[in-house]
């Protein structure tokens, strides 16, 4: 469903406001770099590859907008309106992040505008990765001071599941392990999963466990054995915070019901990183606002079916500030 992308076709646009800059690629709506001033230097706070062409091989989905349906769909299949749809099982037998040719692997049309924003558009045809219906995606990324906003939408020509997620890997120190970062996440439950990380449909209470971040604490404190996290949290509020040891704080505000926490346990140095960064296990934290994984196969989860009269929309606001 997608043509081969030539390296010269990848476009890069940099949003700037004062000393803050954000580099966006037309490939996958990727956030390649986000630099903020802190303690007399401009710090790069999302992991990225130094060369935009390297993202043609991006197994960890660094910085992408993933979909059509982010996260996992069990056994790469679902039923809708009496029809069963078979999807691309890119982590056989399941689907992850929209399949081998998901929208995070595609070349988007990219147009900067006059409001320190960039708009990206992509049309996904009927049958793409097995999904029914045509979906026309739009992502507008705006920088205003120390605030970065992702406004994501999709219009469809028939009912079809849509669930996007912005997939930045955050290291607020700019390098080294992120296990010393402190997380506050307003959630009292996670979705229970099986051995393949597919939801069972149950919600598990997490009070007092290593998953409990309702009171802010570091990953080293919460998870001293470094087991790592790759879990969907059922949000009770819409604001989460991630804070570096030297006081730089990221605040995430979302309108989505879930947040996938991934502590980069399997991150590997696939390509040369942005200078100064390292790309090894536990060097970053992903906080992926989205609907629950495998929602298409669990009717009691919040629905993710977009229709012509109910288009998809998500807004994610990220703010960085020094607390000390």
Secondary structure, DSSP 8 states (H G I E B T S, - for coil): ------GGG--EEEEEETTEEEEEESBTT-EEEEEEEETTEEEE-B--BSSGGGGGS-TT-TTEEE-SB-SEEGGGEEEETTEEEE---TBTTBEETT-TT-GGGSB-EEEE-TTSEEEEEEEE-TTGGG--S-EEEEEEEEEETTEEEEEEEEEESS-EE-B-EEE--B-TTSSS-STT-EEE--EEEEEEE-TTS-EEEEEEE-TTSTT--SS-EEHHHHTTT----EEEEEESSSEEEEE-TTSEEEEEEESSSEEEEE--TT----S-BSTT---STTS-BEEEEES-TTGGG-TTS---EEBTTB-EEEEEEEEEEE--
